[in-house]
Amino acid sequence: MIDTVVKIGNLELRNPVMTASGTYGYGTEFKDFVDFSRIGGIIVKGTTLRSREGNPYPRLAEVSQGLLNTIGLQNKGVDYFVEHIYPEIQDYDTNIIVNVSGTCPEDYAECAEKLADLPKIPAIEVNISCPNVKQGGMTIGVDPKAASEVIRAVRKAYPKTMIVKLTPNVTDITEIARAVEAEGADSVSLINCLNGMAIDAERRKPILSMVTGGLSGPCVKPVALRMVYQVSKAVKIPVIGLGGISNATDAVEFMLAGATAIEIGTANFIDPSVTMKVASGIEDYLKRHNYQSVKQIIGALEV
């Protein structure tokens, strides 16, 4: 038997494959297509202290090898999640991780604190990188000082495993990674969406309501790989890689670059069973190359 288990802080994953927040809802939309016991975890959609309506429509635009979105963290707030969503998903046979966002350190901390007592939520992913909100999100994630303040506040309020999701829209992503590591982050996940835009030439207008949006999908993979490689060399905590992963080969590349685990996002829209296929494909890769454990390929890139 090949050992596919990896650890992120105190969080143990049966294999390195997780879903990316914002692309998987709460998992309920995929339960008819996916055997959750075959993947490492589900990261549910962004959750904020209070309800958010999100941005005006249109909020999605397909582009070459990718997808632009400007959803704007639409959700009903953490109290609604605790009372209505959690009871529905708590018994899924995988790790359930909540993506947490806010506009200031106090919002982040209060939201995280409300999730800390839920026994079936072993970890949170703190989103300091959403490009589609005017306050919070990426405005925090591009500034080491602001990022440190948020993670310091969340660390005081939340005792379980804390993953911090980083934005690629910075000059030096390792600076942000080191800053959040210093404040107690157990792991960093990267990359969130790149800033992009799409134009309707006939109408001479932007396609998205907010003009710009977050770019995801296969087109961002080379950037994501490069950043995962850089960050894995800069911090001692585990790195979770995401950005354009569509198959097992993509996932293995991220692990060779230094990722302990990976998240699959946009590809779920194309094939709802892609996570299981990637998990099986990683195991097949390990068998073909005579590895006994998935840990043997983490950071094993020969440079």
TINULUM-135748 format. One line per 2 residues: number of its first residue (from 1); their letters; for each residue x, y, z of C-alpha. Coordinates in steps of 0.05 Angstrom, whole numbers. Example, Ala and Ser with C-alpha at 12.3 -4.5 7.8 and 13.67 -1.06 7.14 Angstrom:
BEGIN
1	AS	246:-90:156; 273:-21:143
END
This chain:
BEGIN
1	MI	0:0:0; 25:70:-18
3	DT	22:121:38; -17:182:12
5	VV	-28:217:79; -3:288:88
7	KI	-7:335:147; -23:410:148
9	GN	-11:433:220; -54:386:262
11	LE	-98:371:202; -88:302:172
13	LR	-110:291:99; -120:220:72
15	NP	-90:246:7; -65:314:-17
17	VM	-127:332:-59; -175:386:-35
19	TA	-225:431:-68; -214:506:-75
21	SG	-261:555:-41; -311:590:-86
23	TY	-314:533:-136; -348:479:-95
25	GY	-403:514:-57; -413:475:8
27	GT	-401:408:-25; -476:393:-29
29	EF	-476:410:-103; -424:355:-116
31	KD	-446:299:-70; -481:261:-126
33	FV	-417:262:-168; -361:253:-117
35	DF	-346:201:-63; -319:250:-11
37	SR	-282:193:25; -235:192:-35
39	IG	-209:263:-27; -170:298:28
41	GI	-217:356:41; -269:406:19
43	IV	-257:481:28; -326:513:28
45	KG	-344:580:-2; -320:645:29
47	TT	-355:661:95; -358:729:127
49	LR	-382:756:194; -444:786:163
51	SR	-486:770:102; -460:797:35
53	EG	-500:805:-29; -439:802:-73
55	NP	-427:844:-136; -477:862:-190
57	YP	-485:817:-251; -453:800:-299
59	RL	-402:766:-253; -371:713:-298
61	AE	-334:715:-364; -300:658:-401
63	VS	-233:675:-430; -180:635:-467
65	QG	-159:577:-422; -191:610:-361
67	LL	-249:642:-325; -258:713:-298
69	NT	-303:723:-237; -325:781:-195
71	IG	-373:745:-148; -354:788:-88
73	LQ	-359:737:-31; -434:729:-34
75	NK	-457:690:28; -507:693:85
77	GV	-456:702:140; -424:658:192
79	DY	-485:652:238; -526:625:180
81	FV	-470:577:164; -467:551:236
83	EH	-543:544:243; -563:518:173
85	IY	-504:495:131; -460:461:183
87	PE	-514:410:205; -522:390:132
89	IQ	-448:379:116; -417:359:183
91	DY	-421:284:169; -387:285:101
93	DT	-331:234:102; -275:283:91
95	NI	-244:345:124; -289:406:120
97	IV	-250:471:120; -283:540:121
99	NV	-255:597:81; -260:660:124
101	SG	-258:732:99; -270:801:127
103	TC	-257:876:123; -214:886:185
105	PE	-176:843:237; -235:845:285
107	DY	-284:818:232; -237:761:214
109	AE	-225:743:287; -298:743:307
111	CA	-318:701:247; -262:651:262
113	EK	-282:648:335; -353:628:317
115	LA	-325:569:278; -276:546:331
117	DL	-327:507:371; -353:466:313
119	PK	-323:396:323; -328:375:250
121	IP	-291:437:225; -217:422:239
123	AI	-187:481:202; -201:548:169
125	EV	-170:581:108; -162:656:121
127	NI	-173:693:56; -131:756:52
129	SC	-129:753:-23; -198:761:-55
131	PN	-191:811:-113; -266:824:-119
133	VK	-282:865:-57; -269:939:-44
135	QG	-249:930:30; -210:872:61
137	GM	-189:814:18; -132:832:-28
139	TI	-123:902:2; -98:865:63
141	GV	-60:811:27; -14:859:-11
143	DP	12:893:52; 56:852:100
145	KA	36:896:159; -39:891:147
147	AS	-33:816:134; 5:808:200
149	EV	-48:846:239; -104:801:212
151	IR	-67:736:224; -46:758:294
153	AV	-119:772:311; -144:707:282
155	RK	-90:667:317; -112:694:384
157	AY	-185:675:370; -176:609:334
159	PK	-137:550:364; -143:499:308
161	TM	-105:493:242; -102:559:204
163	IV	-85:562:130; -74:631:100
165	KL	-93:642:27; -45:689:-10
167	TP	-54:735:-69; -8:732:-129
169	NV	-20:806:-143; 43:828:-107
171	TD	115:842:-124; 144:791:-75
173	IT	96:737:-49; 150:708:-4
175	EI	148:772:38; 74:762:53
177	AR	85:687:66; 139:701:117
179	AV	97:754:151; 38:708:163
181	EA	83:651:184; 113:696:237
183	EG	43:709:265; 25:636:273
185	AD	-2:612:207; 2:536:203
187	SV	3:536:126; -4:581:66
189	SL	-45:567:4; -30:599:-63
191	IN	-48:626:-110; -115:661:-108
193	CL	-138:694:-173; -96:741:-215
195	NG	-127:808:-232; -155:810:-303
197	MA	-209:839:-347; -250:824:-409
199	ID	-278:873:-460; -337:869:-508
201	AE	-308:903:-569; -375:912:-605
203	RR	-405:948:-546; -339:980:-525
205	KP	-355:961:-453; -324:915:-401
207	IL	-359:847:-395; -357:844:-319
209	SM	-399:892:-277; -339:912:-235
211	VT	-294:920:-298; -239:875:-269
213	GG	-243:807:-237; -204:746:-214
215	LS	-173:703:-267; -169:628:-255
217	GP	-161:564:-295; -105:532:-335
219	CV	-77:598:-359; -53:617:-289
221	KP	-16:552:-275; 55:574:-295
223	VA	50:634:-249; 22:592:-193
225	LR	77:539:-200; 131:592:-198
227	MV	102:624:-135; 93:557:-99
229	YQ	165:540:-114; 189:608:-87
231	VS	146:606:-24; 164:534:-7
233	KA	237:556:-5; 221:617:39
235	VK	178:587:95; 181:526:141
237	IP	106:514:144; 70:471:92
239	VI	50:502:26; -16:485:-9
241	GL	-14:495:-84; -70:516:-129
243	GG	-80:552:-195; -99:517:-259
245	IS	-95:445:-234; -137:403:-282
247	NA	-107:334:-277; -60:289:-237
249	TD	2:312:-276; -13:384:-257
251	AV	-20:364:-184; 45:325:-184
253	EF	81:385:-214; 57:429:-156
255	ML	81:377:-106; 149:371:-139
257	AG	153:447:-135; 143:443:-59
259	AT	68:437:-45; 48:389:10
261	AI	-24:388:-15; -63:418:-72
263	EI	-131:449:-86; -173:441:-149
265	GT	-218:499:-169; -242:518:-238
267	AN	-233:448:-265; -293:426:-221
269	FI	-338:465:-267; -315:424:-327
271	DP	-314:356:-294; -347:350:-225
273	SV	-310:284:-212; -241:313:-227
275	TM	-218:310:-154; -226:235:-150
277	KV	-189:226:-217; -132:270:-193
279	AS	-127:230:-127; -124:165:-166
281	GI	-75:194:-215; -26:216:-161
283	ED	-27:146:-132; -14:117:-201
285	YL	45:164:-210; 75:141:-144
287	KR	67:68:-165; 99:79:-233
289	HN	159:113:-202; 166:63:-145
291	YQ	152:113:-89; 125:85:-23
293	SV	98:152:2; 71:215:-28
295	KQ	117:254:19; 175:231:-24
297	II	155:277:-82; 143:340:-41
299	GA	197:389:-62; 233:335:-102
301	LE	244:379:-163; 315:370:-189
303	V	343:439:-206
END
